[in-house]
Amino acid sequence: MKKIAIIGAGFSGLYLANLLEMDSNFDYKIYEKRQKLNLEEGYGIQLSVNSIKLLNKIGFKSIPAHQIYYPNKVNFFDAKNNNKICDIDIARFNEENNRYTTLKRSTLIKFLCDKVPDSKINYNIELKDVEHSEKLIANFSNNLNENFDYIVVSDGVFSNTKSIIAGKNISPKFFKSVALRGNIKSHNNSDISIFMGPNFHFVIYPVNQNKEYNFVSIIKKNLSQKQVEDEKLFKNNDFLQSLISHINQNAFIDLNDNLENIKAFPIFVSEKLEIVNRKNVFFVGDALFSFPPSFAQGASQSIEASNDLFEDIKNDSDRYYKQRINKIKSVNWRSKLNHLAFHLKNPFFTFIRNISLKYLTKNERFLKNYLGKIYRN
Ligand SMILES: Cc1cc2nc3c(=O)[nH]c(=O)nc-3n(C[C@H](O)[C@H](O)[C@H](O)COP(=O)(O)OP(=O)(O)OC[C@H]3O[C@@H](n4cnc5c(N)ncnc54)[C@H](O)[C@@H]3O)c2cc1C
């Protein structure tokens, strides 16, 4: 029986745990830095059919229907006047049982934890060092050592474990943008709506069938290194209000009346794709590569990566990084392009963007290449 350590209980680590739980050839343990998982958070997540297909392998269909939502379209609006520019029929990429889905992050985490026995997750613990002998000897922060056949690193965008394994500091870079998240009180569109404005965009979508909506905005913001590292700044009321004002001044919506549970944080992305080659140590999810969020693919790719890695380990093959590198490149340039297009400021370029969007969102070949290649791989 092969023994696997999973470092980090996010979407990628927990999805891998579910696959291992179903295969008696493997034993595994999860090591999580936090004291507990956040099962209350109401913020949302979009999952495209590529990850829904994989989640259905582990019983995603068992989630009660009222806790999830199946949007049919992505609507594009001018944030200033709420004028609709065009829409994409995302349901066209759906398969009979695999449909583009939106839900609360906490609903997904609860589902992923459901079949993982509590005893498999060790909280409040980090990996400190790995020694290679016949097996991998993992040294943990509680001074315990344990032997494993494989170590899978899934500790997210700031992956401290990546630096430990690589023996050098590998940090993501600040994307010169800040995310503003919240729950929107009233909204009357049941699909995904993207509102584009100068140097910002925001997205609203339902997270279940109970008329609860997620709001997420990405706002361009040049901050100093000191500001980015200052956690207090992101909780400071004046700072939050300045982000809200930026949107209020340039959009039809008044967020002061409409937004609850507001949270802001800086966005970090991977500087480059750095593959750390240590025998039987693998990286998945944001720890492998973290994308700009404007293509809503990070979690879907994290789930895909864990599935690819599981197949590789099971079949004793070495295709994992080759497959991932291609996919990461494809998703990364699309994410950057979306970000650029959504944030245009110059009226002439905005005009050209809107005309191009109207044309492209109805162009079969474009949709097949731009979205289909990622959603229906
Ligand atoms: C604003 C925004 C919106 C987004 N929206 C979407 C979306 O709609 N759809 C989508 O697909 N993606 C989206 N993403 C991306 C998505 O959230 C991430 O790609 C995804 O959460 C990555 O999953 P993960 O398992 O790799 O890492 P995480 O979810 O970050 O989990 C990492 C886990 O490791 C733990 N950990 C950290 N350090 C250590 C350590 N040293 N030792 C042990 N444990 C550790 C953490 O506590 C955490 O539990 C969005 C991202 C942002 C910023």
The ligand as an SDF file (V2000), in Angstrom:
LIG
                    3D

 53 58  0  0  0  0  0  0  0  0999 V2000
  -11.0270   36.8070   -6.2210 C   0  0  0  0  0  0  0  0  0  0  0  0
  -10.8780   35.3850   -6.6670 C   0  0  0  0  0  0  0  0  0  0  0  0
  -11.9590   34.7310   -7.2540 C   0  0  0  0  0  0  0  0  0  0  0  0
  -11.8210   33.4160   -7.7070 C   0  0  0  0  0  0  0  0  0  0  0  0
  -12.8850   32.7940   -8.2890 N   0  0  0  0  0  0  0  0  0  0  0  0
  -12.7490   31.5570   -8.7950 C   0  0  0  0  0  0  0  0  0  0  0  0
  -13.8330   30.9100   -9.4620 C   0  0  0  0  0  0  0  0  0  0  0  0
  -14.9490   31.4460   -9.5500 O   0  0  0  0  0  0  0  0  0  0  0  0
  -13.6150   29.6790   -9.9860 N   0  0  0  0  0  0  0  0  0  0  0  0
  -12.4020   29.0500   -9.8930 C   0  0  0  0  0  0  0  0  0  0  0  0
  -12.2490   27.9320  -10.4120 O   0  0  0  0  0  0  0  0  0  0  0  0
  -11.3690   29.6140   -9.2150 N   0  0  0  0  0  0  0  0  0  0  0  0
  -11.5060   30.8430   -8.6720 C   0  0  0  0  0  0  0  0  0  0  0  0
  -10.4770   31.4180   -7.9910 N   0  0  0  0  0  0  0  0  0  0  0  0
   -9.2420   30.6510   -7.7730 C   0  0  0  0  0  0  0  0  0  0  0  0
   -9.3830   29.5970   -6.6600 C   0  0  0  0  0  0  0  0  0  0  0  0
   -9.9160   30.1880   -5.4830 O   0  0  0  0  0  0  0  0  0  0  0  0
   -8.0360   28.9480   -6.3430 C   0  0  0  0  0  0  0  0  0  0  0  0
   -7.3820   28.6220   -7.5450 O   0  0  0  0  0  0  0  0  0  0  0  0
   -8.2180   27.6850   -5.5100 C   0  0  0  0  0  0  0  0  0  0  0  0
   -8.7590   28.0170   -4.2560 O   0  0  0  0  0  0  0  0  0  0  0  0
   -6.8770   26.9730   -5.3090 C   0  0  0  0  0  0  0  0  0  0  0  0
   -7.0960   25.8090   -4.5730 O   0  0  0  0  0  0  0  0  0  0  0  0
   -5.8830   25.1170   -3.7940 P   0  0  0  0  0  0  0  0  0  0  0  0
   -6.4110   23.8850   -3.1830 O   0  0  0  0  0  0  0  0  0  0  0  0
   -4.7040   24.9870   -4.6950 O   0  0  0  0  0  0  0  0  0  0  0  0
   -5.4420   26.1850   -2.6950 O   0  0  0  0  0  0  0  0  0  0  0  0
   -6.2770   26.7880   -1.4830 P   0  0  0  0  0  0  0  0  0  0  0  0
   -7.7200   26.7160   -1.7320 O   0  0  0  0  0  0  0  0  0  0  0  0
   -5.6600   28.1230   -1.2210 O   0  0  0  0  0  0  0  0  0  0  0  0
   -5.9510   25.8240   -0.2570 O   0  0  0  0  0  0  0  0  0  0  0  0
   -4.6700   25.7580    0.3320 C   0  0  0  0  0  0  0  0  0  0  0  0
   -4.7970   25.1350    1.7170 C   0  0  0  0  0  0  0  0  0  0  0  0
   -3.4820   24.9180    2.2440 O   0  0  0  0  0  0  0  0  0  0  0  0
   -3.4220   25.4340    3.5860 C   0  0  0  0  0  0  0  0  0  0  0  0
   -2.0130   25.8360    3.8340 N   0  0  0  0  0  0  0  0  0  0  0  0
   -1.4020   26.9800    3.4970 C   0  0  0  0  0  0  0  0  0  0  0  0
   -0.1120   26.9260    3.8500 N   0  0  0  0  0  0  0  0  0  0  0  0
    0.0920   25.7280    4.4280 C   0  0  0  0  0  0  0  0  0  0  0  0
    1.2190   25.0720    4.9640 C   0  0  0  0  0  0  0  0  0  0  0  0
    2.4090   25.6550    4.9920 N   0  0  0  0  0  0  0  0  0  0  0  0
    1.0700   23.8230    5.4690 N   0  0  0  0  0  0  0  0  0  0  0  0
   -0.1480   23.1990    5.4500 C   0  0  0  0  0  0  0  0  0  0  0  0
   -1.2580   23.7790    4.9480 N   0  0  0  0  0  0  0  0  0  0  0  0
   -1.1220   25.0110    4.4240 C   0  0  0  0  0  0  0  0  0  0  0  0
   -4.3980   26.5870    3.5800 C   0  0  0  0  0  0  0  0  0  0  0  0
   -4.8080   26.8980    4.9000 O   0  0  0  0  0  0  0  0  0  0  0  0
   -5.5330   26.0240    2.7180 C   0  0  0  0  0  0  0  0  0  0  0  0
   -6.4170   25.2520    3.4640 O   0  0  0  0  0  0  0  0  0  0  0  0
  -10.5830   32.7300   -7.5400 C   0  0  0  0  0  0  0  0  0  0  0  0
   -9.5080   33.3740   -6.9280 C   0  0  0  0  0  0  0  0  0  0  0  0
   -9.6430   34.6890   -6.4940 C   0  0  0  0  0  0  0  0  0  0  0  0
   -8.4630   35.3680   -5.8510 C   0  0  0  0  0  0  0  0  0  0  0  0
  1  2  1  0
  2  3  1  0
  2 52  2  0
  3  4  2  0
  4  5  1  0
  4 50  1  0
  5  6  2  0
  6  7  1  0
  6 13  1  0
  7  8  2  0
  7  9  1  0
  9 10  1  0
 10 11  2  0
 10 12  1  0
 12 13  2  0
 13 14  1  0
 14 15  1  0
 14 50  1  0
 15 16  1  0
 16 17  1  0
 16 18  1  0
 18 19  1  0
 18 20  1  0
 20 21  1  0
 20 22  1  0
 22 23  1  0
 23 24  1  0
 24 25  2  0
 24 26  1  0
 24 27  1  0
 27 28  1  0
 28 29  2  0
 28 30  1  0
 28 31  1  0
 31 32  1  0
 32 33  1  0
 33 34  1  0
 33 48  1  0
 34 35  1  0
 35 36  1  0
 35 46  1  0
 36 37  1  0
 36 45  1  0
 37 38  2  0
 38 39  1  0
 39 40  1  0
 39 45  2  0
 40 41  1  0
 40 42  2  0
 42 43  1  0
 43 44  2  0
 44 45  1  0
 46 47  1  0
 46 48  1  0
 48 49  1  0
 50 51  2  0
 51 52  1  0
 52 53  1  0
M  END
$$$$
